[in-house]
């Protein structure tokens, strides 16, 4: 029994360690400067990470002090959390599968079209009610203003790898044919009717292209890029948790079998 409990204790300590990168990835996802206006996206990942941490402690206590009830609760709760984490991963992969980006000749950065992203993202993040708050937050942030501090000439700017959010919100679409003055000031469009966004562009720092579909697409492009990075951590964590869970189940089963055998043996003595 002691060996099985020790194994389960060690495994729960490993599960406890797995919760740390999960929580960290959620905080990292929302702490990125480009995501400062949508910090609520951290909570699904952070919440699951905290729950895994608490459940792992429950399993550790149950194994260390040989509390079978706590171990049973631990296995039940851990199974639920693994299912939730898998569901979150699948949802993230499905809704971020369409990229929405397209290459523009002569530019190091991509541009983005809203229609190329999943309908779920468009409906839940860039609907009119949500966008009013996001637009106001973006206008108050330094997402675009810091570009004028980093780049001076057009050649520097066009060769820069700016973020999807900056590409969509801080400048007009290239197809409009605006002439570069600085990263957030453009004049004399060649083809202002090429897209609706061309008519929405405004050199006012509080306006820019915050009302454009390209800005919404840039926000989704940013989310997709960073969710994909966070998913790598989540995949590793869920694989380790499944491995820990299966071994813990086996260890608990062996412990129960050993206990029954000892009782049976004592009955014959």
C-alpha positions in Angstrom: 0.0 0.0 0.0 2.8 2.4 0.9 4.4 2.0 -2.5 1.2 2.7 -4.4 0.5 5.7 -2.3 4.0 7.0 -2.8 3.6 6.6 -6.6 0.2 8.4 -6.5 1.7 11.2 -4.4 4.6 11.7 -6.8 2.2 11.7 -9.8 0.0 14.3 -8.2 3.0 16.5 -7.6 3.8 16.2 -11.3 0.1 17.2 -12.1 0.6 20.1 -9.7 3.6 21.2 -11.7 1.6 20.9 -14.9 -0.9 23.4 -13.6 1.7 26.1 -13.4 2.4 26.4 -17.2 -1.3 26.2 -17.9 -2.0 29.2 -15.5 1.1 31.0 -16.9 -0.1 30.5 -20.5 -3.5 32.1 -19.7 -1.9 35.1 -18.0 0.7 35.4 -20.8 -2.1 35.3 -23.4 -3.9 38.3 -21.9 -0.8 40.2 -20.8 0.5 40.7 -24.3 0.3 44.4 -25.1 -1.8 43.8 -28.2 -4.4 41.9 -26.2 -4.8 44.5 -23.4 -8.3 45.2 -24.5 -9.5 41.6 -24.3 -7.9 40.4 -21.1 -11.0 38.3 -20.2 -9.7 35.7 -22.6 -7.2 34.6 -19.9 -9.9 33.3 -17.5 -10.9 30.0 -19.2 -7.3 28.8 -19.3 -6.4 30.3 -15.9 -9.5 28.8 -14.2 -8.8 25.3 -15.5 -5.1 25.6 -14.4 -6.2 26.6 -10.9 -8.7 23.8 -10.7 -6.0 21.3 -11.8 -3.7 22.7 -9.1 -6.4 22.2 -6.4 -7.4 18.8 -7.6 -3.8 17.7 -7.6 -3.4 18.8 -4.0 -6.5 16.8 -3.2 -4.9 13.7 -4.7 -1.6 14.3 -3.0 -3.3 14.7 0.4 -5.4 11.6 -0.2 -2.4 9.5 -1.2 -0.1 10.8 1.5 -2.5 10.1 4.3 -4.1 7.1 2.6 -7.6 8.6 2.4 -9.5 6.4 -0.2 -12.5 8.8 -0.3 -10.2 11.7 -1.3 -8.4 9.6 -3.9 -11.8 8.6 -5.5 -12.9 12.2 -5.6 -9.5 13.2 -7.1 -9.8 10.7 -9.9 -13.4 11.8 -10.6 -12.5 15.5 -10.7 -9.3 15.0 -12.6 -11.2 13.1 -15.3 -13.7 16.0 -15.6 -10.8 18.6 -15.8 -9.0 16.6 -18.5 -12.3 16.5 -20.6 -12.7 20.3 -20.1 -9.1 20.9 -21.2 -9.5 18.7 -24.2 -12.7 20.5 -25.1 -11.0 23.9 -24.8 -8.2 22.7 -27.0 -10.5 21.3 -29.7 -12.6 24.5 -29.7 -9.4 26.6 -29.9 -8.1 24.6 -32.9 -11.5 24.7 -34.7 -12.2 28.4 -34.3 -8.6 29.4 -35.1 -8.1 27.1 -38.1 -9.0 29.7 -40.8 -6.0 32.1 -40.9 -7.6 35.2 -42.5 -4.3 36.6 -43.7 -3.0 37.3 -47.2 0.3 38.5 -48.5 0.8 41.9 -50.1 3.7 42.3 -52.6 6.3 44.6 -51.3 5.3 44.3 -47.7 7.0 42.2 -45.0 3.7 42.0 -43.0 0.5 40.4 -44.0 -3.0 42.0 -44.2 -6.2 40.4 -43.0 -9.8 39.9 -44.2 -12.6 39.5 -41.7 -14.6 37.2 -43.9 -11.7 34.6 -43.9 -12.0 34.0 -40.1 -14.4 31.6 -38.5 -17.9 32.8 -37.9 -17.7 31.9 -34.2 -14.9 34.4 -33.7 -16.6 37.0 -35.8 -19.9 36.6 -33.9 -18.5 36.5 -30.4 -15.7 39.0 -30.5 -16.3 41.5 -33.3 -20.1 41.9 -33.1 -21.3 45.5 -32.9 -21.9 45.5 -29.2 -18.5 44.1 -28.3 -16.6 46.2 -30.9 -17.8 49.5 -29.5 -15.9 48.8 -26.2 -12.9 47.2 -28.0 -12.6 50.2 -30.4 -12.6 52.7 -27.5 -9.9 50.7 -25.7 -7.8 50.3 -28.8 -8.0 54.1 -29.4 -6.7 54.7 -25.9 -3.9 52.2 -26.2 -0.4 52.8 -27.6 -0.7 50.0 -30.2 -0.5 52.4 -33.1 1.2 55.4 -31.6 4.4 53.5 -30.8 4.8 52.7 -34.5 5.7 56.3 -35.2 8.5 56.0 -32.7 9.9 52.9 -34.2 9.8 53.7 -38.0 10.6 56.8 -39.9 10.9 56.0 -43.6 8.4 54.1 -45.8 11.1 51.5 -46.6 11.6 50.8 -42.9 7.9 50.5 -42.3 7.2 48.2 -45.3 10.0 45.9 -44.3 8.8 45.7 -40.7 7.1 42.6 -39.2 4.3 44.5 -37.4 1.6 42.6 -35.5 -1.7 41.7 -37.2 -3.5 44.2 -35.0 -1.2 47.0 -36.1 -1.5 45.9 -39.7 -5.3 46.1 -39.6 -5.9 49.1 -37.3 -3.0 51.5 -37.7 -2.9 52.0 -41.5 -5.3 51.8 -44.4 -5.4 48.6 -46.6 -2.7 48.7 -49.2 -5.3 48.2 -52.0 -6.5 51.8 -51.3 -3.3 53.3 -52.6 -2.7 55.8 -49.9 0.7 57.5 -49.8 2.9 57.0 -46.8 3.7 60.0 -44.6 4.4 58.1 -41.4 3.0 54.8 -40.0 -0.3 56.4 -38.8 -0.6 59.2 -41.4 -1.5 58.5 -45.1 -2.8 60.8 -47.8 -4.2 61.0 -51.4 -5.7 57.5 -52.0 -5.4 56.2 -55.5 -8.4 54.0 -55.3 -10.6 55.1 -52.4 -13.5 53.0 -53.5 -11.6 49.7 -53.7 -13.0 48.7 -50.3 -15.3 50.2 -47.7 -12.3 50.4 -45.3 -10.7 52.9 -47.7 -13.4 55.5 -47.0 -13.3 54.8 -43.3 -9.6 55.6 -42.9 -8.9 58.8 -40.9 -5.6 60.4 -39.9 -7.0 61.4 -36.6 -5.1 59.3 -34.0 -8.4 58.5 -32.2 -10.0 57.3 -35.5 -7.4 55.7 -37.8 -8.9 52.4 -39.0 -10.5 51.4 -35.8 -13.9 51.3 -37.5 -12.6 49.2 -40.3 -13.2 45.5 -40.9 -9.5 45.2 -41.4 -9.0 46.2 -37.8 -11.4 43.6 -36.6 -9.6 41.1 -38.8 -6.3 42.2 -37.4 -7.5 41.6 -33.8 -8.7 38.1 -34.7 -5.3 37.5 -36.4 -3.5 38.5 -33.3 -5.7 36.2 -31.2 -5.2 33.3 -33.6 -1.4 33.7 -33.5 -1.1 33.8 -29.8 -3.8 31.1 -29.1 -1.8 28.8 -31.4 1.3 29.4 -29.2 -0.6 28.8 -26.0 -2.1 25.6 -27.5 1.4 24.1 -27.6 1.7 24.4 -23.9 -1.8 23.1 -23.3 -1.2 20.0 -25.5 1.9 19.1 -23.6 0.1 19.6 -20.3 -2.9 17.5 -21.3 -0.7 14.6 -22.5 1.2 14.6 -19.2 -2.1 14.8 -17.2 -3.6 11.9 -19.1 -0.5 9.9 -18.5 -0.5 10.8 -14.8 -4.2 10.0 -14.5 -3.9 6.5 -16.0 -0.9 5.6 -13.8 -2.7 6.9 -10.7 -5.8 4.8 -11.6 -3.5 1.8 -12.0 -1.7 2.5 -8.7 -5.0 2.9 -6.8 -6.4 -0.3 -8.3 -3.3 -2.2 -7.3 -3.5 -0.7 -3.8 -7.1 -1.8 -3.4 -6.3 -5.3 -4.7 -3.4 -5.6 -2.3 -5.6 -4.5 0.6 -8.2 -7.1 -0.3 -5.5 -9.7 -0.6 -4.2 -8.9 2.9 -7.6 -9.0 4.4 -8.3 -12.4 2.7 -4.9 -13.7 3.9 -5.6 -12.6 7.5 -9.0 -14.3 7.4 -7.2 -17.6 6.8 -4.6 -17.2 9.5 
